[in-house]
Amino acid sequence: MLKLAVAQLNYMVGDFAGNTAAIIQHMQKAATADADVAVFSELCVCGYYPGDLLEDSAFLSNAEQALASIMQASRDYPDLVSVIGTVRPNKEQGKALHNALLAIRNGEIVAEYYKQLLPTYGIFDERRHFEPGQEVASTLDVAGHKLGFMVCEDGWNDEEHDYQVNPFNALKAAKVDLIISINASPSDIGKRQQRHAMFAKAAGHHQLPLLYVNQVGGQDQLVFDGASFAVTANDGVTFEAARFEEDFQLLGFADKQFSAIDGTALVKPDSAGLSVPEFTRRQIVLGLQDYARRCGFKQVVVGSSGGIDSALTIALAVQALGAENVIAITMPSAYSSTGSVSDSVKLCDNLQVKLHTHPILSLVEQYAKGFEEAFALPLRGLTQENLQARIRGTILMEYSNAFGALLLTTGNKSEISVGYCTLYGDTNGGLGLIGDLYKTEVYALSQHINDAAGREIIPQDVLTKPPSAELAPGQLDTDSLPPYDELDEMLKWHIEGTRLPAHEFAKAQAFVQELQKTEAGVISMNRIISMVARNEYKRRQAPPIIRVRGRAFGSGRQMPIAAKYNN
């Protein structure tokens, strides 16, 4: 029987010392457990994805030194094969690089494979930095089993993408017993199910079992969920590692089947999976934890308006960092309702978060006086509304600068899409937690947090009051926008389209088709599309957001600012 160690770890881009130490520690752990093979993830030595750091000679030199340390450490475990991912120079093309898989045993590289299929869609741009490997299988015999290797996108080619190369074919022709795939596969809604379906189908088609090892953790906008798994030709996915946390598991492999080797049952995948709100909660919490830790922040600060968006942001931040590390500031103006302040107080009491009060009325009046004196024009309308948001943003940045706390923005995807956010005001900050959640999803996740806690975390009044920016008398979002349950379907169809999970796409498409049966509906849809296009400049200047969907703003949706858009 072949003994496999699955090392699902959290790596940081450029942290060669930390990444190397984690790899060596788990090599030792695997060797102690008498494993034949320890499998790590894609580019684990340098972290995924380094971007243009790959053009930095010092970065590449550090990667080579880290590899040398790992190879030296492997001499302490001469019978263990360690499968790692790293960057390697192309020996024939000078400065060209490969996204490489290396199998190391007793200080030597015993198998080497270069990723053949380099993704350039969505958030990926690997062809910018790497050259594809040759169309050839890399194999290694271990404990009487012939192993074949691939790297992430190589395994997504069986039917999903229109590549001319299919690495599965070469591995089948090589008559391997088991494919080992190392991955850095970001998480989004429906991605886990997509992976399981894709690789179960490929395993069945080629009659090849496969071990899929993924990394875990947050890296900028991306979150990696782990969820490494094993799939067989006839039974589909038979093993799955933990989701959203590091994990180390031992598997046996014989007769094309996986088994537990410690006397316990094989960890089976949860067929139901996580609900969308629970998935979203875990994705965002992990994303914030790693973003704050890696950027050197211990505390965060949030502007608490008494509305649903800031309430959810504060609740998620508490789950990620603890109440003692979350600061809230309420900044009432002339148009703030009594409930806005009282709801902020109740929310922060529920969460045991410290709440500061910083009224802005006098500041607004001072700005208005100065503006009229300088320009002979009263401050009013949209200018006055945005001024309030910008004063609040300035106060929050003052706190951030003074106390070293990371400012979290509170905009949701619906509002960011149509430009209902004030540049240099509520767009201020270092990270957005809910910028990839539509408004209806903000309400659903807020209710989920209350339900999971078994008590009222987010006050019921916050969940039920009509959404409003409270920048003008009696202002409501529906004064100028469709109801959010309608707006969100329009936005999903327009922004994500077929990238949506199938059931979401069907719902959004049906809604838009029905809407477009009337002239008023066509006008409404075209207006929303125009608003999305006109506000690209705001999104370009906004802070990064934690990605939870297949197409998030940022690197996943690249649109020009200056363009003529035809509706």
C-alpha angles and dihedrals in degrees: 000000000000113000115213128191116204110206108191104180143167112244130184124217109253096005094121094161093050095042093047092048091051092049094049092046091055093044086059091046091051093047091049088055090052093245117168095207132025114198123203129176140269116296089352092153095062101018129247125301111012096170114187091354081088087072091057112098092206091055091052091046090052089051091054092048091050090051090051090053092050092048091049091049090051089067087072089062103040096170096051123093111208117199112203139165124232144143116271132186118244102242093205099047105046109225096015115119138210131211094231141196114203128191109205128192128172094343097314136099103240097175133017128189131179121210108254103191113057113191119226100170131098110349094350128097104160096144086067089071111015140060117219120251123245123275095260135111121245113210139175132189113227126170092342095311128108110225125199126195140217137164122231108278090039087074096049094066104080092097108329102083134032101244123147090221125068112186090194090070094057092048092049091049089051088056096230120180096213137014118218113201121189115201149183097193115168118223128241138151108302095005096116092053090046092053093048093049094044097049096038088055093046092047090051094045095051096030089233125134115221139199113210115196118188134181125239135216143062124293114179106299094350128086122195113206101197102214092153111186148185123226131190131202097248106023103041118214109007101165135034131180124219121295122235095002140075116270139180118198135173120218134183121217126196136138090013091298133109123225141169114262101195098067094262128108120273110263103252124205118259102249093202094048123191123319113250093253092048091046090050092048094052093044093053095042092052091044093054094043093056096038092053094043095047094045092048101250122140097175137038131204127210132187106236111210097169088249131120098257098055091040092056092044091053092047092051092046090054091052091050102042108011128257093272090064098049121085123189127196125194115200110187121196134186090282099045112117121231087246092059092065096037092048090052090051092049093047093051092045089053091051097035089236121154111247123200124195120217112169115207104193095103091048092051091050092049092051090047092052093048092047093052092046092051100041104022090235129110116243107245147130120022092350091060092043093052092044090063091053091047093050089052091048090051092051091050091050089048089056091046092052094043098047104024095241123150110244112226118206117220105207119130126214095256093057095039089051095058097033099255091149130088116240111235088011122066089000090066115112149074102262140012117215100188102030091113094049121091115226093257088053090051089059092045093051092046091053090046091055090053092046093048091050093048090226142064109286097153107041116251091233089061090052094050108036117099113262114258138162088213093216095127136029112290092350119172129178090234090063088083106009134061115253108287095245087061098037092052093056090052091049095047091052094046101039103033107016112160091005087076119097107271097255093048092049092050091051094046093045093049091050094050093045090053091045092053093056089084130056091232090053092051090050091049093049093047090049092054092047089051092050091052091051096045093053100054089106090062094050090049089060097041123104120261117279130211107257118230101154135063091251115033129167113268123044092356095063115038113185131160120250096212108049142115108249118199113207 
